[in-house]
Amino acid sequence: MDEILGQVLRSAVRERLDVLSELADHADAPSLLSVARAELPRLTAGWRALLTAHEADEKGNCPECSGRRRPTKAPCSVWESAYEHLVAGALAPRPARHQRPAHALQPATPVP
């Protein structure tokens, strides 16, 4: 049952992202402004909640990404992804795939 629910959730989120991307690419200015006013607060609140869950603990580890035997130092991949997409991606073009460090080529860990 959890697997089916996970598939449904992932599909719904991907579909919503597709709709928002389509609107960003093709909506007229008044429609885009309306969508931005409605969706930007929701998106920023979502990012804040996700990043709060991945805030470093007193040992400097990410409580969400760390396992019992294998702690993950902060900033974790969620914070790195947030920085890449929200800060760095807005400032500079992304380097070509062959110029990125090897750890950047690994797929992101899916969020449960």
HELIX and SHEET records of a PDB file:
HELIX    1   1 ASP A    2  HIS A   26  1                                  25    
HELIX    2   2 ALA A   29  ALA A   53  1                                  25    
HELIX    3   3 SER A   77  TYR A   83  1                                   7    
HELIX    4   4 GLU A   84  ALA A   88  3                                   5    
HELIX    5   5 GLY A   89  LEU A   91  1                                   3    
HELIX    6   6 ARG A   97  GLN A   99  5                                   3    
HELIX    7   7 ALA A  102  LEU A  105  5                                   4    
END                                                                             
